[in-house]
């Protein structure tokens, strides 16, 4: 990811662009994830299910903006499934 995309991801997770987390159900079959590294060691991650509009993060974030992550995923050129397999 570019520096701008990393900054955008940070803004979504910190709530500067994000929506608050909704209580959810549905499928939660995450097809996308982002892992954050510091000194070559993983320090956090986000799993995103675009189908049910849910995400999980470690450490947990109270912000939930799957639409912003969907835009980022499209921008970096990753495929997005339009329907469950």
N, CA, C and O atoms as CSV, one atom per row, in Angstrom:
chain,resi,resn,atom,element,x,y,z
A,1,UNK,N,N,0.840,-1.177,0.000
A,1,UNK,CA,C,0.000,0.000,0.000
A,1,UNK,C,C,0.885,1.239,0.000
A,1,UNK,O,O,1.996,1.236,0.529
A,2,UNK,N,N,0.367,2.281,-0.599
A,2,UNK,CA,C,1.092,3.546,-0.624
A,2,UNK,C,C,1.003,4.243,0.741
A,2,UNK,O,O,0.207,3.852,1.596
A,3,UNK,N,N,1.821,5.269,0.931
A,3,UNK,CA,C,1.758,6.034,2.182
A,3,UNK,C,C,0.378,6.649,2.378
A,3,UNK,O,O,-0.128,6.692,3.499
A,4,UNK,N,N,-0.232,7.125,1.296
A,4,UNK,CA,C,-1.573,7.723,1.381
A,4,UNK,C,C,-2.611,6.679,1.782
A,4,UNK,O,O,-3.508,6.974,2.571
A,5,UNK,N,N,-2.500,5.463,1.250
A,5,UNK,CA,C,-3.443,4.396,1.591
A,5,UNK,C,C,-3.269,3.956,3.044
A,5,UNK,O,O,-4.247,3.649,3.725
A,6,UNK,N,N,-2.038,3.927,3.511
A,6,UNK,CA,C,-1.789,3.587,4.915
A,6,UNK,C,C,-2.377,4.661,5.829
A,6,UNK,O,O,-2.991,4.338,6.845
A,7,UNK,N,N,-2.197,5.918,5.482
A,7,UNK,CA,C,-2.769,7.015,6.276
A,7,UNK,C,C,-4.293,6.948,6.276
A,7,UNK,O,O,-4.924,7.185,7.306
A,8,UNK,N,N,-4.884,6.627,5.130
A,8,UNK,CA,C,-6.340,6.496,5.010
A,8,UNK,C,C,-6.842,5.369,5.925
A,8,UNK,O,O,-7.840,5.535,6.626
A,9,UNK,N,N,-6.151,4.234,5.913
A,9,UNK,CA,C,-6.526,3.102,6.757
A,9,UNK,C,C,-6.466,3.500,8.228
A,9,UNK,O,O,-7.359,3.155,9.002
A,10,UNK,N,N,-5.433,4.212,8.611
A,10,UNK,CA,C,-5.306,4.696,9.992
A,10,UNK,C,C,-6.471,5.610,10.356
A,10,UNK,O,O,-6.996,5.521,11.466
A,11,UNK,N,N,-6.883,6.483,9.445
A,11,UNK,CA,C,-8.006,7.387,9.710
A,11,UNK,C,C,-9.302,6.616,9.898
A,11,UNK,O,O,-10.104,6.960,10.766
A,12,UNK,N,N,-9.520,5.571,9.093
A,12,UNK,CA,C,-10.742,4.772,9.236
A,12,UNK,C,C,-10.762,4.082,10.589
A,12,UNK,O,O,-11.773,4.119,11.291
A,13,UNK,N,N,-9.645,3.447,10.962
A,13,UNK,CA,C,-9.595,2.698,12.220
A,13,UNK,C,C,-9.621,3.590,13.451
A,13,UNK,O,O,-10.078,3.161,14.510
A,14,UNK,N,N,-9.143,4.813,13.332
A,14,UNK,CA,C,-9.141,5.712,14.479
A,14,UNK,C,C,-10.445,6.490,14.617
A,14,UNK,O,O,-10.633,7.228,15.584
A,15,UNK,N,N,-11.349,6.324,13.644
A,15,UNK,CA,C,-12.652,6.976,13.723
A,15,UNK,C,C,-12.704,8.340,13.084
A,15,UNK,O,O,-13.751,8.987,13.107
A,16,UNK,N,N,-11.616,8.794,12.518
A,16,UNK,CA,C,-11.630,10.101,11.873
A,16,UNK,C,C,-12.499,10.087,10.622
A,16,UNK,O,O,-13.031,11.124,10.224
A,17,UNK,N,N,-12.647,8.919,9.999
A,17,UNK,CA,C,-13.524,8.762,8.840
A,17,UNK,C,C,-14.601,7.717,9.081
A,17,UNK,O,O,-15.538,7.596,8.292
A,18,UNK,N,N,-14.477,6.961,10.164
A,18,UNK,CA,C,-15.298,5.776,10.335
A,18,UNK,C,C,-16.638,5.993,10.996
A,18,UNK,O,O,-16.902,7.018,11.624
A,19,UNK,N,N,-17.464,4.995,10.830
A,19,UNK,CA,C,-18.748,4.914,11.522
A,19,UNK,C,C,-18.520,4.080,12.771
A,19,UNK,O,O,-17.575,3.293,12.830
A,20,UNK,N,N,-19.375,4.247,13.766
A,20,UNK,CA,C,-19.235,3.404,14.945
A,20,UNK,C,C,-19.706,2.001,14.608
A,20,UNK,O,O,-20.502,1.789,13.694
A,21,UNK,N,N,-19.195,1.059,15.368
A,21,UNK,CA,C,-19.458,-0.352,15.115
A,21,UNK,C,C,-20.916,-0.691,15.428
A,21,UNK,O,O,-21.441,-0.334,16.482
A,22,UNK,N,N,-21.549,-1.380,14.498
A,22,UNK,CA,C,-22.911,-1.877,14.698
A,22,UNK,C,C,-22.841,-3.284,15.252
A,22,UNK,O,O,-21.905,-4.030,14.963
A,23,UNK,N,N,-23.830,-3.643,16.046
A,23,UNK,CA,C,-23.936,-5.042,16.434
A,23,UNK,C,C,-24.352,-5.804,15.190
A,23,UNK,O,O,-25.187,-5.337,14.416
A,24,UNK,N,N,-23.772,-6.968,15.002
A,24,UNK,CA,C,-23.938,-7.627,13.717
A,24,UNK,C,C,-24.237,-9.103,13.861
A,24,UNK,O,O,-24.081,-9.718,14.916
A,25,UNK,N,N,-24.661,-9.611,12.771
A,25,UNK,CA,C,-24.872,-11.039,12.652
A,25,UNK,C,C,-24.371,-11.426,11.277
A,25,UNK,O,O,-23.218,-11.167,10.933
A,26,UNK,N,N,-25.217,-12.034,10.510
A,26,UNK,CA,C,-24.949,-12.393,9.129
A,26,UNK,C,C,-23.799,-13.373,8.993
A,26,UNK,O,O,-23.453,-14.096,9.928
A,27,UNK,N,N,-23.227,-13.378,7.824
A,27,UNK,CA,C,-22.306,-14.451,7.441
A,27,UNK,C,C,-20.928,-14.365,8.078
A,27,UNK,O,O,-20.412,-15.393,8.517
A,28,UNK,N,N,-20.332,-13.242,8.149
A,28,UNK,CA,C,-18.939,-12.967,8.469
A,28,UNK,C,C,-18.003,-14.043,7.938
A,28,UNK,O,O,-17.499,-14.894,8.671
A,29,UNK,N,N,-17.796,-13.963,6.631
A,29,UNK,CA,C,-16.812,-14.782,5.931
A,29,UNK,C,C,-15.812,-13.825,5.298
A,29,UNK,O,O,-15.914,-13.519,4.110
A,30,UNK,N,N,-14.847,-13.352,6.081
A,30,UNK,CA,C,-13.956,-12.310,5.568
A,30,UNK,C,C,-13.084,-12.814,4.425
A,30,UNK,O,O,-12.406,-13.836,4.540
A,31,UNK,N,N,-13.117,-12.080,3.331
A,31,UNK,CA,C,-12.289,-12.393,2.172
A,31,UNK,C,C,-11.115,-11.431,2.052
A,31,UNK,O,O,-10.260,-11.603,1.183
A,32,UNK,N,N,-11.063,-10.433,2.903
A,32,UNK,CA,C,-9.997,-9.438,2.842
A,32,UNK,C,C,-9.461,-9.176,4.238
A,32,UNK,O,O,-10.183,-9.280,5.230
A,33,UNK,N,N,-8.204,-8.841,4.296
A,33,UNK,CA,C,-7.582,-8.510,5.564
A,33,UNK,C,C,-6.399,-7.588,5.357
A,33,UNK,O,O,-5.785,-7.555,4.290
A,34,UNK,N,N,-6.103,-6.855,6.387
A,34,UNK,CA,C,-4.948,-5.969,6.385
A,34,UNK,C,C,-4.163,-6.271,7.659
A,34,UNK,O,O,-4.728,-6.308,8.752
A,35,UNK,N,N,-2.866,-6.484,7.510
A,35,UNK,CA,C,-1.981,-6.738,8.653
A,35,UNK,C,C,-1.045,-5.546,8.782
A,35,UNK,O,O,-0.476,-5.085,7.793
A,36,UNK,N,N,-0.890,-5.055,9.992
A,36,UNK,CA,C,-0.031,-3.912,10.281
A,36,UNK,C,C,1.243,-4.414,10.951
A,36,UNK,O,O,1.198,-5.223,11.878
A,37,UNK,N,N,2.372,-3.922,10.468
A,37,UNK,CA,C,3.669,-4.353,10.980
A,37,UNK,C,C,4.426,-3.181,11.601
A,37,UNK,O,O,4.304,-2.035,11.169
A,38,UNK,N,N,5.193,-3.500,12.607
A,38,UNK,CA,C,6.126,-2.537,13.194
A,38,UNK,C,C,7.430,-3.299,13.415
A,38,UNK,O,O,7.446,-4.335,14.078
A,39,UNK,N,N,8.499,-2.791,12.867
A,39,UNK,CA,C,9.806,-3.464,12.952
A,39,UNK,C,C,9.710,-4.907,12.455
A,39,UNK,O,O,10.264,-5.823,13.064
A,40,UNK,N,N,9.002,-5.094,11.344
A,40,UNK,CA,C,8.836,-6.403,10.696
A,40,UNK,C,C,8.071,-7.435,11.523
A,40,UNK,O,O,8.135,-8.629,11.231
A,41,UNK,N,N,7.352,-6.992,12.545
A,41,UNK,CA,C,6.527,-7.892,13.349
A,41,UNK,C,C,5.071,-7.447,13.254
A,41,UNK,O,O,4.795,-6.250,13.330
A,42,UNK,N,N,4.126,-8.387,13.089
A,42,UNK,CA,C,2.712,-7.999,13.037
A,42,UNK,C,C,2.250,-7.482,14.393
A,42,UNK,O,O,2.497,-8.106,15.425
A,43,UNK,N,N,1.576,-6.332,14.380
A,43,UNK,CA,C,1.103,-5.716,15.628
A,43,UNK,C,C,-0.414,-5.533,15.661
A,43,UNK,O,O,-0.985,-5.281,16.722
A,44,UNK,N,N,-1.063,-5.656,14.508
A,44,UNK,CA,C,-2.524,-5.499,14.452
A,44,UNK,C,C,-3.022,-6.069,13.126
A,44,UNK,O,O,-2.260,-6.229,12.173
A,45,UNK,N,N,-4.322,-6.371,13.092
A,45,UNK,CA,C,-4.919,-6.809,11.832
A,45,UNK,C,C,-6.407,-6.473,11.801
A,45,UNK,O,O,-7.049,-6.271,12.832
A,46,UNK,N,N,-6.926,-6.423,10.577
A,46,UNK,CA,C,-8.347,-6.179,10.337
A,46,UNK,C,C,-8.823,-7.227,9.344
A,46,UNK,O,O,-8.192,-7.424,8.306
A,47,UNK,N,N,-9.938,-7.908,9.650
A,47,UNK,CA,C,-10.589,-8.819,8.722
A,47,UNK,C,C,-11.885,-8.172,8.276
A,47,UNK,O,O,-12.618,-7.626,9.100
A,48,UNK,N,N,-12.182,-8.224,6.973
A,48,UNK,CA,C,-13.326,-7.509,6.413
A,48,UNK,C,C,-14.185,-8.468,5.604
A,48,UNK,O,O,-13.684,-9.174,4.728
A,49,UNK,N,N,-15.495,-8.491,5.903
A,49,UNK,CA,C,-16.471,-9.236,5.109
A,49,UNK,C,C,-17.374,-8.217,4.428
A,49,UNK,O,O,-18.232,-7.602,5.061
A,50,UNK,N,N,-17.169,-8.052,3.150
A,50,UNK,CA,C,-17.949,-7.066,2.399
A,50,UNK,C,C,-19.391,-7.545,2.215
A,50,UNK,O,O,-20.310,-6.730,2.130
A,51,UNK,N,N,-19.589,-8.870,2.155
A,51,UNK,CA,C,-20.934,-9.401,1.927
A,51,UNK,C,C,-21.899,-9.032,3.046
A,51,UNK,O,O,-23.039,-8.654,2.776
A,52,UNK,N,N,-21.459,-9.135,4.304
A,52,UNK,CA,C,-22.365,-8.812,5.413
A,52,UNK,C,C,-22.027,-7.473,6.062
A,52,UNK,O,O,-22.619,-7.091,7.072
A,53,UNK,N,N,-21.059,-6.761,5.464
A,53,UNK,CA,C,-20.682,-5.417,5.936
A,53,UNK,C,C,-20.183,-5.414,7.380
A,53,UNK,O,O,-20.541,-4.543,8.173
A,54,UNK,N,N,-19.345,-6.407,7.708
A,54,UNK,CA,C,-18.798,-6.501,9.058
A,54,UNK,C,C,-17.282,-6.567,8.991
A,54,UNK,O,O,-16.706,-6.961,7.977
A,55,UNK,N,N,-16.652,-6.181,10.074
A,55,UNK,CA,C,-15.211,-6.305,10.186
A,55,UNK,C,C,-14.832,-6.588,11.627
A,55,UNK,O,O,-15.562,-6.241,12.556
A,56,UNK,N,N,-13.690,-7.217,11.800
A,56,UNK,CA,C,-13.135,-7.466,13.123
A,56,UNK,C,C,-11.694,-6.995,13.111
A,56,UNK,O,O,-10.994,-7.141,12.109
A,57,UNK,N,N,-11.255,-6.434,14.216
A,57,UNK,CA,C,-9.874,-5.974,14.285
A,57,UNK,C,C,-9.253,-6.350,15.617
A,57,UNK,O,O,-9.934,-6.480,16.634
A,58,UNK,N,N,-7.950,-6.520,15.580
A,58,UNK,CA,C,-7.154,-6.763,16.780
A,58,UNK,C,C,-5.982,-5.808,16.713
A,58,UNK,O,O,-5.196,-5.886,15.769
A,59,UNK,N,N,-5.829,-4.900,17.684
A,59,UNK,CA,C,-6.748,-4.680,18.796
A,59,UNK,C,C,-8.109,-4.188,18.290
A,59,UNK,O,O,-8.221,-3.618,17.204
A,60,UNK,N,N,-9.118,-4.423,19.098
A,60,UNK,CA,C,-10.480,-4.094,18.698
A,60,UNK,C,C,-10.652,-2.591,18.507
A,60,UNK,O,O,-10.131,-1.783,19.276
A,61,UNK,N,N,-11.390,-2.244,17.469
A,61,UNK,CA,C,-11.716,-0.845,17.187
A,61,UNK,C,C,-13.216,-0.663,17.321
A,61,UNK,O,O,-13.987,-1.536,16.923
A,62,UNK,N,N,-13.633,0.458,17.874
A,62,UNK,CA,C,-15.073,0.722,17.966
A,62,UNK,C,C,-15.610,1.293,16.659
A,62,UNK,O,O,-16.814,1.509,16.520
A,63,UNK,N,N,-14.726,1.534,15.713
A,63,UNK,CA,C,-15.133,2.104,14.432
A,63,UNK,C,C,-15.306,1.005,13.400
A,63,UNK,O,O,-14.561,0.025,13.370
A,64,UNK,N,N,-16.303,1.195,12.562
A,64,UNK,CA,C,-16.723,0.153,11.634
A,64,UNK,C,C,-17.124,0.834,10.334
A,64,UNK,O,O,-18.250,1.315,10.205
A,65,UNK,N,N,-16.234,0.877,9.397
A,65,UNK,CA,C,-16.539,1.549,8.137
A,65,UNK,C,C,-16.123,0.666,6.966
A,65,UNK,O,O,-15.113,0.912,6.306
A,66,UNK,N,N,-16.917,-0.356,6.729
A,66,UNK,CA,C,-16.627,-1.301,5.662
A,66,UNK,C,C,-16.639,-0.601,4.307
A,66,UNK,O,O,-15.878,-0.980,3.416
A,67,UNK,N,N,-17.487,0.410,4.132
A,67,UNK,CA,C,-17.529,1.136,2.857
A,67,UNK,C,C,-16.179,1.772,2.539
A,67,UNK,O,O,-15.736,1.735,1.391
A,68,UNK,N,N,-15.528,2.348,3.527
A,68,UNK,CA,C,-14.210,2.950,3.305
A,68,UNK,C,C,-13.176,1.893,2.969
A,68,UNK,O,O,-12.334,2.102,2.096
A,69,UNK,N,N,-13.231,0.759,3.656
A,69,UNK,CA,C,-12.295,-0.314,3.336
A,69,UNK,C,C,-12.579,-0.903,1.954
A,69,UNK,O,O,-11.648,-1.267,1.235
A,70,UNK,N,N,-13.849,-1.000,1.580
A,70,UNK,CA,C,-14.187,-1.491,0.244
A,70,UNK,C,C,-13.576,-0.589,-0.823
A,70,UNK,O,O,-13.036,-1.077,-1.816
A,71,UNK,N,N,-13.658,0.715,-0.623
A,71,UNK,CA,C,-13.059,1.659,-1.569
A,71,UNK,C,C,-11.549,1.455,-1.633
A,71,UNK,O,O,-10.968,1.486,-2.718
A,72,UNK,N,N,-10.910,1.247,-0.490
A,72,UNK,CA,C,-9.464,1.024,-0.457
A,72,UNK,C,C,-9.101,-0.284,-1.157
A,72,UNK,O,O,-8.131,-0.334,-1.913
A,73,UNK,N,N,-9.865,-1.327,-0.912
A,73,UNK,CA,C,-9.615,-2.627,-1.536
A,73,UNK,C,C,-9.706,-2.513,-3.056
A,73,UNK,O,O,-8.877,-3.069,-3.776
A,74,UNK,N,N,-10.709,-1.796,-3.537
A,74,UNK,CA,C,-10.836,-1.576,-4.982
A,74,UNK,C,C,-9.664,-0.763,-5.513
A,74,UNK,O,O,-9.147,-1.047,-6.594
A,75,UNK,N,N,-9.244,0.247,-4.759
A,75,UNK,CA,C,-8.153,1.122,-5.201
A,75,UNK,C,C,-6.843,0.358,-5.377
A,75,UNK,O,O,-6.092,0.627,-6.315
A,76,UNK,N,N,-6.562,-0.593,-4.483
A,76,UNK,CA,C,-5.313,-1.351,-4.610
A,76,UNK,C,C,-5.442,-2.511,-5.598
A,76,UNK,O,O,-4.470,-3.221,-5.858
A,77,UNK,N,N,-6.645,-2.701,-6.148
A,77,UNK,CA,C,-6.833,-3.675,-7.220
A,77,UNK,C,C,-7.113,-5.093,-6.789
A,77,UNK,O,O,-6.930,-6.022,-7.576
A,78,UNK,N,N,-7.559,-5.287,-5.542
A,78,UNK,CA,C,-7.913,-6.629,-5.098
A,78,UNK,C,C,-9.321,-6.979,-5.569
A,78,UNK,O,O,-10.174,-6.097,-5.659
A,79,UNK,N,N,-9.578,-8.248,-5.868
A,79,UNK,CA,C,-10.912,-8.636,-6.327
A,79,UNK,C,C,-11.933,-8.592,-5.193
A,79,UNK,O,O,-11.606,-8.829,-4.030
A,80,UNK,N,N,-13.155,-8.289,-5.554
A,80,UNK,CA,C,-14.273,-8.304,-4.610
A,80,UNK,C,C,-15.366,-9.175,-5.198
A,80,UNK,O,O,-15.814,-8.961,-6.325
A,81,UNK,N,N,-15.790,-10.164,-4.414
A,81,UNK,CA,C,-16.850,-11.044,-4.860
A,81,UNK,C,C,-18.191,-10.328,-4.772
A,81,UNK,O,O,-18.486,-9.673,-3.773
A,82,UNK,N,N,-18.992,-10.453,-5.808
A,82,UNK,CA,C,-20.292,-9.792,-5.839
A,82,UNK,C,C,-21.365,-10.626,-5.173
A,82,UNK,O,O,-22.416,-10.102,-4.804
A,83,UNK,N,N,-21.119,-11.907,-5.015
A,83,UNK,CA,C,-22.084,-12.787,-4.359
A,83,UNK,C,C,-21.330,-13.940,-3.723
A,83,UNK,O,O,-20.217,-14.255,-4.142
A,84,UNK,N,N,-21.918,-14.573,-2.718
A,84,UNK,CA,C,-21.248,-15.712,-2.090
A,84,UNK,C,C,-21.054,-16.842,-3.087
A,84,UNK,O,O,-21.847,-17.014,-4.012
A,85,UNK,N,N,-20.002,-17.602,-2.890
A,85,UNK,CA,C,-19.735,-18.751,-3.761
A,85,UNK,C,C,-20.616,-19.904,-3.397
A,85,UNK,O,O,-20.537,-20.963,-4.021
